[in-house]
Amino acid sequence: MKTRFKLCSFKTCPWVHRAAIVLQEKGIEYEIEYIDRANRPDWFLEISPHSKVPVLIIDGETALFESNAIAEFLDEIAEPRLHPKDPILRAQNRAWTDFVPTFSQITHISNAFDEDDFNARVEKARVPASRLEGALSKRGNQGPFFNGVEFSLVDAAYAPALMRFTFLDRVRPTGLLDDLPLLSAWRDALISYPAVLRGVVPEFYQVWEEQVRNNGKWVKQFLPKASAA
């Protein structure tokens, strides 16, 4: 009997996007259910210890939480394997995947309260961005992905943050990647990769833009004027 997968999500959540990318890359069929962030149902709260997404429900019975655990599980049960075969490279990949929460502060730039806060957030993000540039350089990276020509779990982990940052950078340029050519090239490859694009709703930019408008933060003023209903 075919295994059934359901992914519980918020529409803009980057951590769900990571799990969806892995599902898409492996060609695994799955259902997705969007949870109301403001009114999370009891059944969801019972299976999500942090009350957060993603949660992957298997055959309507077993629930896995945390995007890293979900990605690793999916990599173990279905081809193609997205971790390197070499144990050292595999460990290095896992280590850089653990760096994602630090790097993901680039997505919080859009939450700046004013211009000074915006600039401070950009400066703070320069440190993890530069460290990633260094990692890509030390690996002798020929691209387009972290390990070279093969898409991996590291790529799936960083793509969501890089996509959301790019949306921001287009409406209010940060200059963050101007002197980071390897990271810029990696970003360009990831945000145009089919599994990354299929891992979000088709109107994802509009959903992201609406979220920024609703948050009412400083960068809202740089968005295109909303069309009249």
C-alpha positions as YAML, in Angstrom:
chain: A
units: angstrom
residues:
- id: 1
  name: MET
  ca: [0.00, 0.00, 0.00]
- id: 2
  name: LYS
  ca: [1.32, 3.42, -0.99]
- id: 3
  name: THR
  ca: [2.46, 5.63, 1.88]
- id: 4
  name: ARG
  ca: [0.41, 8.82, 2.28]
- id: 5
  name: PHE
  ca: [2.06, 12.07, 3.30]
- id: 6
  name: LYS
  ca: [0.44, 15.26, 4.51]
- id: 7
  name: LEU
  ca: [2.49, 18.41, 5.13]
- id: 8
  name: CYS
  ca: [1.06, 20.95, 7.56]
- id: 9
  name: SER
  ca: [2.03, 24.50, 6.64]
- id: 10
  name: PHE
  ca: [1.67, 28.25, 6.91]
- id: 11
  name: LYS
  ca: [1.78, 29.73, 3.41]
- id: 12
  name: THR
  ca: [4.94, 31.79, 3.92]
- id: 13
  name: CYS
  ca: [6.88, 29.54, 6.33]
- id: 14
  name: PRO
  ca: [10.47, 28.99, 5.12]
- id: 15
  name: TRP
  ca: [10.86, 25.84, 7.23]
- id: 16
  name: VAL
  ca: [7.88, 24.20, 5.53]
- id: 17
  name: HIS
  ca: [9.31, 25.30, 2.20]
- id: 18
  name: ARG
  ca: [12.46, 23.35, 3.02]
- id: 19
  name: ALA
  ca: [10.50, 20.14, 3.56]
- id: 20
  name: ALA
  ca: [8.42, 20.75, 0.44]
- id: 21
  name: ILE
  ca: [11.57, 21.21, -1.65]
- id: 22
  name: VAL
  ca: [12.82, 17.78, -0.58]
- id: 23
  name: LEU
  ca: [9.44, 16.20, -1.37]
- id: 24
  name: GLN
  ca: [9.44, 17.88, -4.77]
- id: 25
  name: GLU
  ca: [13.02, 16.92, -5.60]
- id: 26
  name: LYS
  ca: [12.31, 13.28, -4.79]
- id: 27
  name: GLY
  ca: [9.01, 13.26, -6.66]
- id: 28
  name: ILE
  ca: [7.08, 12.19, -3.57]
- id: 29
  name: GLU
  ca: [3.35, 12.84, -3.78]
- id: 30
  name: TYR
  ca: [1.95, 14.70, -0.79]
- id: 31
  name: GLU
  ca: [-1.05, 16.62, 0.41]
- id: 32
  name: ILE
  ca: [-0.60, 20.03, 1.99]
- id: 33
  name: GLU
  ca: [-2.85, 21.60, 4.59]
- id: 34
  name: TYR
  ca: [-2.53, 25.26, 5.52]
- id: 35
  name: ILE
  ca: [-3.02, 25.95, 9.20]
- id: 36
  name: ASP
  ca: [-4.59, 29.21, 10.37]
- id: 37
  name: ARG
  ca: [-1.73, 30.81, 12.26]
- id: 38
  name: ALA
  ca: [-4.15, 32.78, 14.45]
- id: 39
  name: ASN
  ca: [-6.41, 29.80, 15.20]
- id: 40
  name: ARG
  ca: [-4.34, 26.62, 15.26]
- id: 41
  name: PRO
  ca: [-6.67, 23.60, 15.55]
- id: 42
  name: ASP
  ca: [-6.50, 21.29, 18.53]
- id: 43
  name: TRP
  ca: [-5.51, 18.27, 16.44]
- id: 44
  name: PHE
  ca: [-2.50, 20.22, 15.17]
- id: 45
  name: LEU
  ca: [-1.46, 21.38, 18.64]
- id: 46
  name: GLU
  ca: [-1.53, 17.76, 19.80]
- id: 47
  name: ILE
  ca: [1.05, 16.65, 17.22]
- id: 48
  name: SER
  ca: [3.28, 19.74, 17.13]
- id: 49
  name: PRO
  ca: [5.17, 20.14, 20.43]
- id: 50
  name: HIS
  ca: [6.26, 23.69, 19.51]
- id: 51
  name: SER
  ca: [2.87, 24.53, 17.96]
- id: 52
  name: LYS
  ca: [4.81, 25.26, 14.79]
- id: 53
  name: VAL
  ca: [5.02, 23.98, 11.24]
- id: 54
  name: PRO
  ca: [6.19, 21.95, 9.45]
- id: 55
  name: VAL
  ca: [4.62, 18.73, 10.58]
- id: 56
  name: LEU
  ca: [4.67, 15.74, 8.25]
- id: 57
  name: ILE
  ca: [1.85, 13.24, 8.87]
- id: 58
  name: ILE
  ca: [2.52, 9.73, 7.57]
- id: 59
  name: ASP
  ca: [-0.46, 7.51, 6.73]
- id: 60
  name: GLY
  ca: [-2.68, 9.64, 8.95]
- id: 61
  name: GLU
  ca: [-1.01, 8.25, 12.07]
- id: 62
  name: THR
  ca: [2.64, 9.17, 12.64]
- id: 63
  name: ALA
  ca: [3.63, 12.84, 12.87]
- id: 64
  name: LEU
  ca: [7.16, 14.16, 12.42]
- id: 65
  name: PHE
  ca: [8.06, 17.71, 13.39]
- id: 66
  name: GLU
  ca: [11.12, 19.94, 12.76]
- id: 67
  name: SER
  ca: [12.21, 20.56, 9.17]
- id: 68
  name: ASN
  ca: [15.66, 19.00, 9.62]
- id: 69
  name: ALA
  ca: [14.25, 15.72, 10.95]
- id: 70
  name: ILE
  ca: [11.68, 15.64, 8.14]
- id: 71
  name: ALA
  ca: [14.30, 16.29, 5.45]
- id: 72
  name: GLU
  ca: [16.62, 13.60, 6.83]
- id: 73
  name: PHE
  ca: [13.76, 11.10, 7.04]
- id: 74
  name: LEU
  ca: [12.71, 11.74, 3.45]
- id: 75
  name: ASP
  ca: [16.29, 11.36, 2.29]
- id: 76
  name: GLU
  ca: [16.49, 7.94, 3.90]
- id: 77
  name: ILE
  ca: [13.29, 6.55, 2.38]
- id: 78
  name: ALA
  ca: [13.43, 7.75, -1.23]
- id: 79
  name: GLU
  ca: [15.87, 8.28, -4.06]
- id: 80
  name: PRO
  ca: [17.71, 10.28, -5.18]
- id: 81
  name: ARG
  ca: [19.80, 10.59, -2.04]
- id: 82
  name: LEU
  ca: [20.51, 14.25, -1.37]
- id: 83
  name: HIS
  ca: [23.39, 13.79, 1.06]
- id: 84
  name: PRO
  ca: [26.94, 13.12, -0.21]
- id: 85
  name: LYS
  ca: [28.11, 9.52, 0.01]
- id: 86
  name: ASP
  ca: [31.43, 10.50, 1.57]
- id: 87
  name: PRO
  ca: [30.97, 10.57, 5.39]
- id: 88
  name: ILE
  ca: [33.17, 13.64, 5.88]
- id: 89
  name: LEU
  ca: [31.33, 15.61, 3.21]
- id: 90
  name: ARG
  ca: [28.05, 14.41, 4.66]
- id: 91
  name: ALA
  ca: [29.05, 15.64, 8.12]
- id: 92
  name: GLN
  ca: [30.17, 18.98, 6.67]
- id: 93
  name: ASN
  ca: [26.83, 19.31, 4.91]
- id: 94
  name: ARG
  ca: [24.98, 18.65, 8.14]
- id: 95
  name: ALA
  ca: [27.13, 21.19, 9.97]
- id: 96
  name: TRP
  ca: [26.39, 23.91, 7.42]
- id: 97
  name: THR
  ca: [22.72, 22.97, 7.53]
- id: 98
  name: ASP
  ca: [22.82, 23.63, 11.29]
- id: 99
  name: PHE
  ca: [24.11, 27.13, 10.40]
- id: 100
  name: VAL
  ca: [20.84, 27.93, 8.61]
- id: 101
  name: PRO
  ca: [19.08, 29.46, 11.66]
- id: 102
  name: THR
  ca: [22.00, 31.90, 12.07]
- id: 103
  name: PHE
  ca: [22.00, 32.80, 8.39]
- id: 104
  name: SER
  ca: [18.21, 33.09, 8.30]
- id: 105
  name: GLN
  ca: [18.43, 36.44, 10.07]
- id: 106
  name: ILE
  ca: [18.61, 37.85, 6.54]
- id: 107
  name: THR
  ca: [14.88, 37.17, 6.30]
- id: 108
  name: HIS
  ca: [14.27, 39.35, 9.36]
- id: 109
  name: ILE
  ca: [15.63, 42.45, 7.64]
- id: 110
  name: SER
  ca: [12.11, 43.01, 6.32]
- id: 111
  name: ASN
  ca: [10.93, 43.41, 9.94]
- id: 112
  name: ALA
  ca: [12.98, 46.59, 10.46]
- id: 113
  name: PHE
  ca: [11.17, 49.36, 12.34]
- id: 114
  name: ASP
  ca: [12.95, 52.25, 10.62]
- id: 115
  name: GLU
  ca: [15.90, 53.01, 8.37]
- id: 116
  name: ASP
  ca: [18.47, 52.82, 11.16]
- id: 117
  name: ASP
  ca: [17.13, 49.44, 12.24]
- id: 118
  name: PHE
  ca: [17.14, 48.29, 8.60]
- id: 119
  name: ASN
  ca: [20.79, 49.24, 8.17]
- id: 120
  name: ALA
  ca: [21.71, 47.61, 11.49]
- id: 121
  name: ARG
  ca: [20.02, 44.36, 10.46]
- id: 122
  name: VAL
  ca: [21.84, 44.40, 7.13]
- id: 123
  name: GLU
  ca: [25.18, 44.90, 8.88]
- id: 124
  name: LYS
  ca: [24.45, 42.08, 11.32]
- id: 125
  name: ALA
  ca: [23.62, 39.77, 8.40]
- id: 126
  name: ARG
  ca: [26.98, 40.48, 6.76]
- id: 127
  name: VAL
  ca: [28.74, 38.16, 9.20]
- id: 128
  name: PRO
  ca: [26.89, 34.90, 8.40]
- id: 129
  name: ALA
  ca: [26.71, 35.84, 4.71]
- id: 130
  name: SER
  ca: [30.50, 36.31, 4.59]
- id: 131
  name: ARG
  ca: [31.05, 33.00, 6.38]
- id: 132
  name: LEU
  ca: [28.98, 31.23, 3.75]
- id: 133
  name: GLU
  ca: [30.98, 32.93, 1.02]
- id: 134
  name: GLY
  ca: [34.12, 31.62, 2.71]
- id: 135
  name: ALA
  ca: [32.70, 28.12, 2.92]
- id: 136
  name: LEU
  ca: [31.86, 28.11, -0.78]
- id: 137
  name: SER
  ca: [35.36, 29.37, -1.59]
- id: 138
  name: LYS
  ca: [37.15, 26.78, 0.55]
- id: 139
  name: ARG
  ca: [35.20, 24.00, -1.11]
- id: 140
  name: GLY
  ca: [36.55, 25.11, -4.47]
- id: 141
  name: ASN
  ca: [32.93, 25.46, -5.46]
- id: 142
  name: GLN
  ca: [32.32, 25.34, -9.18]
- id: 143
  name: GLY
  ca: [28.58, 25.55, -8.69]
- id: 144
  name: PRO
  ca: [25.84, 25.85, -9.25]
- id: 145
  name: PHE
  ca: [25.05, 24.19, -5.89]
- id: 146
  name: PHE
  ca: [26.77, 23.83, -2.53]
- id: 147
  name: ASN
  ca: [28.44, 20.54, -3.47]
- id: 148
  name: GLY
  ca: [28.93, 21.39, -7.14]
- id: 149
  name: VAL
  ca: [26.58, 20.02, -9.77]
- id: 150
  name: GLU
  ca: [24.39, 17.89, -7.47]
- id: 151
  name: PHE
  ca: [21.44, 19.41, -5.60]
- id: 152
  name: SER
  ca: [21.56, 18.46, -1.90]
- id: 153
  name: LEU
  ca: [19.83, 18.86, 1.44]
- id: 154
  name: VAL
  ca: [22.05, 21.89, 2.12]
- id: 155
  name: ASP
  ca: [20.62, 23.57, -0.95]
- id: 156
  name: ALA
  ca: [17.09, 22.74, 0.16]
- id: 157
  name: ALA
  ca: [17.83, 24.24, 3.58]
- id: 158
  name: TYR
  ca: [19.18, 27.59, 2.34]
- id: 159
  name: ALA
  ca: [16.88, 28.17, -0.63]
- id: 160
  name: PRO
  ca: [13.87, 29.42, 1.39]
- id: 161
  name: ALA
  ca: [15.83, 32.14, 3.19]
- id: 162
  name: LEU
  ca: [17.61, 33.20, 0.02]
- id: 163
  name: MET
  ca: [14.34, 33.41, -1.92]
- id: 164
  name: ARG
  ca: [12.65, 35.57, 0.72]
- id: 165
  name: PHE
  ca: [15.71, 37.78, 1.05]
- id: 166
  name: THR
  ca: [15.75, 38.26, -2.71]
- id: 167
  name: PHE
  ca: [12.15, 39.48, -2.71]
- id: 168
  name: LEU
  ca: [13.15, 42.10, -0.14]
- id: 169
  name: ASP
  ca: [16.37, 43.02, -1.94]
- id: 170
  name: ARG
  ca: [14.40, 43.76, -5.10]
- id: 171
  name: VAL
  ca: [12.03, 46.22, -3.42]
- id: 172
  name: ARG
  ca: [14.61, 47.80, -1.09]
- id: 173
  name: PRO
  ca: [18.20, 46.94, -2.13]
- id: 174
  name: THR
  ca: [20.50, 46.02, 0.74]
- id: 175
  name: GLY
  ca: [23.85, 45.65, -1.00]
- id: 176
  name: LEU
  ca: [24.40, 42.60, 1.19]
- id: 177
  name: LEU
  ca: [25.57, 40.29, -1.59]
- id: 178
  name: ASP
  ca: [27.35, 42.88, -3.73]
- id: 179
  name: ASP
  ca: [30.83, 41.68, -2.73]
- id: 180
  name: LEU
  ca: [29.91, 38.01, -2.33]
- id: 181
  name: PRO
  ca: [30.00, 36.55, -5.86]
- id: 182
  name: LEU
  ca: [29.87, 32.87, -4.86]
- id: 183
  name: LEU
  ca: [26.90, 33.35, -2.55]
- id: 184
  name: SER
  ca: [25.19, 35.48, -5.19]
- id: 185
  name: ALA
  ca: [25.65, 32.80, -7.85]
- id: 186
  name: TRP
  ca: [24.42, 30.10, -5.46]
- id: 187
  name: ARG
  ca: [21.38, 32.22, -4.63]
- id: 188
  name: ASP
  ca: [20.60, 32.72, -8.33]
- id: 189
  name: ALA
  ca: [20.78, 28.98, -8.98]
- id: 190
  name: LEU
  ca: [18.57, 28.10, -6.02]
- id: 191
  name: ILE
  ca: [15.76, 30.59, -6.53]
- id: 192
  name: SER
  ca: [15.27, 29.43, -10.13]
- id: 193
  name: TYR
  ca: [15.52, 25.70, -9.38]
- id: 194
  name: PRO
  ca: [12.32, 23.76, -10.25]
- id: 195
  name: ALA
  ca: [11.91, 21.98, -6.89]
- id: 196
  name: VAL
  ca: [12.35, 25.29, -5.06]
- id: 197
  name: LEU
  ca: [9.71, 27.00, -7.19]
- id: 198
  name: ARG
  ca: [7.28, 24.10, -6.92]
- id: 199
  name: GLY
  ca: [7.69, 24.00, -3.15]
- id: 200
  name: VAL
  ca: [5.60, 27.15, -2.65]
- id: 201
  name: VAL
  ca: [2.15, 28.26, -3.77]
- id: 202
  name: PRO
  ca: [2.10, 29.63, -7.36]
- id: 203
  name: GLU
  ca: [1.32, 33.16, -6.16]
- id: 204
  name: PHE
  ca: [4.01, 33.08, -3.50]
- id: 205
  name: TYR
  ca: [5.48, 36.53, -4.17]
- id: 206
  name: GLN
  ca: [2.04, 38.07, -3.76]
- id: 207
  name: VAL
  ca: [1.55, 36.15, -0.50]
- id: 208
  name: TRP
  ca: [4.94, 37.39, 0.77]
- id: 209
  name: GLU
  ca: [4.13, 40.95, -0.28]
- id: 210
  name: GLU
  ca: [0.77, 40.81, 1.49]
- id: 211
  name: GLN
  ca: [2.47, 39.60, 4.67]
- id: 212
  name: VAL
  ca: [4.92, 42.52, 4.54]
- id: 213
  name: ARG
  ca: [2.03, 44.97, 4.06]
- id: 214
  name: ASN
  ca: [0.08, 43.47, 6.94]
- id: 215
  name: ASN
  ca: [3.11, 43.58, 9.24]
- id: 216
  name: GLY
  ca: [3.19, 47.34, 8.72]
- id: 217
  name: LYS
  ca: [6.97, 47.57, 9.10]
- id: 218
  name: TRP
  ca: [9.25, 50.22, 7.55]
- id: 219
  name: VAL
  ca: [9.92, 48.40, 4.25]
- id: 220
  name: LYS
  ca: [6.20, 48.41, 3.45]
- id: 221
  name: GLN
  ca: [6.64, 51.85, 1.86]
- id: 222
  name: PHE
  ca: [8.88, 50.41, -0.86]
- id: 223
  name: LEU
  ca: [6.35, 47.88, -2.10]
- id: 224
  name: PRO
  ca: [4.36, 48.67, -5.26]
- id: 225
  name: LYS
  ca: [1.09, 50.34, -4.45]
- id: 226
  name: ALA
  ca: [-1.60, 47.77, -3.84]
- id: 227
  name: SER
  ca: [-4.18, 47.60, -6.62]
- id: 228
  name: ALA
  ca: [-7.70, 48.69, -5.79]
- id: 229
  name: ALA
  ca: [-10.15, 45.85, -5.15]
...
